[in-house]
């Protein structure tokens, strides 16, 4: 399969692999890394500050709902063949590695394909990865706004039929501390053990 035809081409993963990217007009900046974390420390960033979106049950969610817990937020879609299910599976492993603190990490999946990823589809999809994960379901307008706020790249790639399209998207996870402040930028491929160590460090700050 050529790069152009791949569901999530390498160019869509550049956010996960580089320190700077201009994608879709969005300039992405990362500060000098804090070596205490395995992820990139972006404490004090003026982006990825909050969201206000309904979850798969229709309940409106913001970061305030999760005060006292660390929050991991990433973007994807249910028909993603590899990056999204891998990330969800690894997030489940992170929660396991946290042991008794596993319930202090809230995993949130924001769909970049609201046309197909209805609340019902997302509810069924998340059951494959753990009952504690949440999905947020933006409208097309809300998706554009939240993608800009989080500096996320996404693009629809047409397929052979109108319903056979795929979505290119950034492969990155933002981690928030227990006070709702964005702290970490975890690239796709970071080992669950490393991310669990980072989350454990954030929880100890509380």
C-alpha positions in Angstrom: 0.0 0.0 0.0 1.4 3.4 -0.9 1.9 6.2 1.6 -1.0 8.1 0.1 -3.3 5.2 0.5 -2.3 4.2 4.0 -4.9 4.8 6.7 -2.5 6.9 8.8 0.5 7.8 6.6 3.8 8.6 8.1 3.3 12.3 7.4 0.3 12.3 9.7 2.5 10.9 12.5 5.0 13.7 12.3 3.5 15.4 15.3 4.3 12.2 17.3 7.9 12.1 16.1 9.2 15.6 15.8 9.7 18.7 18.0 8.0 21.1 15.6 5.5 20.8 12.8 3.4 23.0 10.6 0.4 21.0 9.6 -2.8 22.5 8.2 -1.5 25.9 9.1 -0.9 25.0 12.8 2.6 25.8 14.1 3.5 23.4 16.9 6.2 24.4 19.5 7.6 22.2 22.3 9.8 23.6 25.1 13.1 22.0 26.3 12.3 18.6 27.7 12.3 17.9 31.4 14.4 14.8 31.8 12.4 13.6 34.8 9.6 12.6 32.4 9.7 10.1 29.6 7.1 12.2 27.8 7.8 15.8 26.7 7.1 18.2 29.5 4.9 21.1 28.1 3.9 22.5 31.5 2.7 26.1 31.0 1.6 25.6 27.4 -1.0 28.0 26.1 -2.8 25.4 24.1 -4.7 22.1 24.9 -6.2 24.0 27.9 -9.7 22.5 28.1 -12.7 21.0 26.2 -16.5 21.1 26.5 -17.9 18.2 24.5 -20.6 15.6 25.0 -19.4 12.0 25.8 -20.8 8.8 24.3 -23.7 8.9 26.7 -24.6 12.5 25.9 -23.2 14.0 29.1 -21.3 17.3 28.6 -17.7 17.0 29.8 -15.0 19.4 30.7 -11.7 19.0 32.5 -13.3 20.1 35.7 -15.2 16.9 35.8 -12.0 15.0 36.4 -10.3 17.1 39.1 -8.3 14.8 41.4 -7.4 12.5 38.5 -4.8 12.6 35.8 -6.4 12.7 32.3 -5.0 11.3 29.0 -6.5 12.8 25.9 -5.9 11.6 22.3 -7.7 11.9 19.0 -8.7 9.1 16.5 -11.6 7.2 14.9 -13.2 3.8 15.3 -12.3 2.5 11.9 -8.6 3.3 12.4 -6.8 0.0 11.8 -3.8 0.3 14.0 -2.8 3.5 15.9 -6.1 4.0 17.7 -6.8 0.5 18.9 -3.1 0.2 19.9 -3.3 3.4 21.9 -6.5 2.3 23.7 -5.0 -1.1 24.5 -1.8 0.5 25.8 -3.8 3.0 27.9 -5.5 0.0 29.5 -2.0 -1.4 30.2 -0.9 1.9 31.8 -3.9 1.7 34.1 -2.9 -1.8 35.1 0.7 -0.8 35.8 -0.6 2.0 38.1 -2.1 -0.7 40.3 -4.4 0.7 43.0 -3.9 4.2 41.4 -5.3 3.0 38.0 -8.7 4.6 38.7 -6.9 7.9 39.1 -6.2 8.0 35.3 -9.1 9.0 33.0 -8.6 8.0 29.4 -10.5 10.2 26.9 -10.8 9.5 23.1 -12.0 12.3 20.9 -13.2 11.2 17.5 -12.1 13.0 14.4 -14.8 11.2 12.4 -18.1 12.4 14.0 -20.0 11.5 10.8 -19.5 7.8 11.3 -18.6 7.7 15.0 -22.0 8.1 16.5 -22.5 7.8 20.3 -23.8 4.3 19.8 -20.8 3.3 17.7 -18.4 4.7 20.2 -20.1 2.9 23.1 -19.8 -0.4 21.4 -16.2 0.3 20.3 -15.0 1.3 23.8 -16.4 -1.9 25.3 -13.5 -3.6 23.6 -10.9 -1.7 25.6 -12.4 -1.2 29.1 -15.5 0.3 30.6 -13.7 3.2 32.2 -12.6 4.9 28.9 -14.6 7.8 27.7 -15.2 9.1 24.1 -16.1 12.7 23.2 -18.3 13.3 20.2 -17.9 16.8 18.7 -19.9 18.2 15.8 -17.9 19.0 12.7 -17.7 22.7 13.8 -16.6 21.7 17.3 -14.0 19.3 15.9 -12.4 22.1 14.0 -12.3 24.2 17.1 -10.9 21.6 19.4 -8.4 20.5 16.9 -7.1 24.1 16.7 -7.0 24.3 20.5 -5.1 21.1 20.8 -3.0 21.7 17.6 -4.2 18.4 16.1 -4.0 17.7 12.4 -6.8 15.7 10.8 -7.9 15.2 7.2 -10.4 13.1 5.4 -9.0 10.9 2.6 -11.6 9.8 0.1 -12.0 6.1 -0.7 -13.6 4.2 -3.5 -17.1 4.8 -2.2 -18.4 7.8 -0.1 -18.4 5.8 3.1 -15.0 4.1 2.5 -12.9 7.2 3.4 -10.2 7.1 6.0 -8.9 9.8 8.4 -5.4 11.0 8.7 -4.7 12.4 12.1 -2.0 13.3 14.6 -0.9 10.4 16.9 -0.2 12.0 20.2 -1.5 11.9 23.7 -1.8 14.9 26.0 -1.7 14.2 29.7 -3.2 16.6 32.3 -2.4 16.7 36.0 -4.9 16.4 38.8 -5.6 20.1 38.7 -6.6 20.0 35.0 -3.4 21.6 33.7 -1.8 20.2 30.5 1.6 18.8 31.4 2.8 16.1 29.0 3.0 15.4 25.3 3.4 11.7 24.8 4.5 10.6 21.3 2.9 7.5 19.7 5.0 4.5 20.5 6.0 5.5 24.0 6.1 2.3 26.1 3.2 1.9 28.6 5.8 1.4 31.4 7.2 4.8 30.6 3.9 6.6 30.4 2.8 4.9 33.7 5.9 6.2 35.3 5.1 9.7 34.1 1.5 9.5 35.3 2.6 8.2 38.7 4.9 11.2 39.1 2.0 13.5 38.3 -0.2 11.8 40.9 2.5 12.2 43.5 2.3 16.0 43.0 -1.3 16.1 44.1 
